[in-house]
Amino acid sequence: MESLEGEMVNFCKVWLSVFISLCYCYVMAKFVPKGIPRLFCLIPIISLFLFLPLKLFSVHLGGITAFFVAWLANFKLLLFAFDKGPLSSNHSISLGSFIAIACLPIKIQQNPNPNNPSKKPKNKGQKSVLNYAIKGLILGFLMRAHDYTEYMHPKLIMVMYSFHIYLCLEIILAMVASLSRALLGLELEPQFNEPYLSTSMQDFWGRRWNMMVSSILRPTVYEPSLKLYARFTGRKWAPLPATMTTFVVSAIMHELMFYYLGRVKPTWEITWFFLLHGFWLTVEILLKKALTGKFRLPRIVSGPLTVGFVMVTAFWLFFPQLLRCNGDVRAFNEYAAVGAFVKNVGSVLSLKTTNASMDLSAF
């Protein structure tokens, strides 16, 4: 892997390319009509956004860029080509807001009272600073515990990694959302909603885990699939194949994200993970339709079953792929490199301050 300084230079170059590309998209849309003509003009940008993450090698900078650009931005641009999605919700959108919404995992809260725009929407789901502070402390503890993994059972290490990934994702995405809120003055929806409290697979994937991905998959994959399948199966049963199709697309995108992280040939366990979850979610929908609300497991039973299913299947199919590309080792090496860099900068600043004080005392 390249040095930290070289990686930061590449990171700046990649995001400068993203900024310039989105400026082009913003201006182009004012002259090119929606539909195939606009899509044709966006294809070079979409292709570029698939290529740019390959310029980065770090787990954090590369992984975040791949998720933001190759997945979220590209899906939003596909919707934008047909005048749909978050980039088309406001045709008077500013360039800054367009760029932020296009490439960052943020979703603007809709005002529930359009007749009274001065009345702000409630910050539903927004969490307190204390909530994030506690999660930050837990994440710090998990990072420190990594030094002792040689004394731990492999299953316990997997549990640690599951919490590490969740906490790291939530804190990073919350920081991005907070920065966007401060710079753009927008009320944003939360990214996670305590997924460990899920009571069903629908609850986990649809309302609690990485809701930005759910909100972008819904209009790009689920809704078009629903309309297509409704022609053959009817509206009642169309959600079943539409759900499986959505999980297939999600599986493909996750395989791509893992390729960006490890640059190793996929072995398709990630795909099987999402196909298994898509199948079980489809069964869950089928049972709910058949029972029509006559029977429902109590939360004290459905909650542990749901979280247990997610974790067991993740240990089986998801985390081994993360370990195969040495994602854990590389991530902690990056933490160490950043820590050493900060320490060196602090030492240099302290030395300069001491020298300056000595020079002043000489007078």
Residue, then its C-alpha position, 0 to 999 in steps of 0.5 A: m500500500e502507498s504511504l499515507e501522504g501518497e494516498m491522501v494526494n490520490f484521495c484529493k485528486v479523486w474527489l476533485s475529479v468527482f467535484i468537476s464531474l458533478c459540476y458538468c452533470y449540473v450544467m448539462a441537465k439544464f440543456v439536455p432533456k430527461g430520458i435517453p439523451r441525458l442518460f447518454c450524456l451521463i454514461p461517461i461520468i458513471s463509468l468514471f465513477l466506477f473507475l475512480p475508487l481503483k486509484l485508492f488502496s486504503v480501507h477507509l478512504g478507498g472504501i468510503t469513496a467506493f460507497f459514496v461515488a461508485w454506488l450512491a452517486n451512480f444510482k442517483l445519477l441514473l435516477f437523475a437521467f430520467d428526472k427522478g430521485p433526490l437530485s430532481s426533487n427540487h429543480s431550483i437546487s443550488l450547485g453546492s446542494f446538488i454536489a452534496i446530495a449526489c455524492l454523500p449519503i444524505k437524504i433531506q427530510q421532507n416538510p410534512n406541511p407544504n402549506n407552511p414551509s416555515k414550519k420545520p420537520k421534526n428531527k425524527g430519529q435524530k440521536s443525541v450527542l451522548n448517544y454518539a459519544i457512548k458509541g465512540l467510546i465503545l468503538g475505541f474500546l474495540m480498537r484497543a481490544h484488537d491488540y489482544t485478539e490472539y488470546m480470544h476465541p475466533k467467534l468472539i473476534m467475529v462478534m467484535y468485528s460486527f460491532h466495529i463495522y456497525l459503529c464505524l459506519e454509523i459514526i462516519l455517516a453521522m459525521v458526514a451528515s452533520l457536516s452537510r447539515a452545518l454547511l448547507g442548512l438542511e434537515l437530514e434523515p438519520q442513516f441508522n436506527e438502532p439495527y440491534l433492536s430489529t424484530s424482523m428482516q423487513d424491519f432490519w433491512g427496510r427501516r433500521w440498517n443503512m437506510m440511505v442504501s434502502s432509500i436509493l435501492r427502492p426507486t432504482v430497483y424495487e419500484p421498477s421491478l414491482k411494476l414489471y412483475a405486477r404485469f405477470t403476477g398481479r399487484k398482490w404477489a409482485p413484491l416477492p420477486a421485486t424483493m429478490t431482484t433488489f437483493v440481487v442488485s445489492a449483492i452485486m454492488h456489495e461484491l463490487m465494494f469488496y473488490y475495491l477493498g481487496r482487489v481479489k477475485p470474488t468467491w461469491e459468498i457475499t452474493w449468497f449472503f444477500l440471496l439468503h437474506g432476500f429469500w428469507l425476507t420474501v418468505e417473511i412477506l409471504l407468511k404475513k400475507a397468508l396470516t393477515g395479521k392473525f399471528r405475530l411473534p412477541r418482540i422478546v422472541s422475534g428480536p433475538l431471532t432476527v439479530g441472531f439470524v443476521m449475525v450467524t449468516a454474517f459469520w458464515l458468509f460475510f466476515p470471512q470475505l472481509l478477512r480474506c482481503n485482510g481488511d481488519v489488519r489493514a484497517f488497524n494499520e491505517y489507524a496506527a499510521v494516522g496516530a503516528f502522523v498526528k503524533n509527529v505533527g504534534s511533536v513538530l508543533s511543540l518543538k517550534t513552540t519551544n524554539a519560539s519561546m526561547d527566541l522571545s526569552a532571548f530578548 
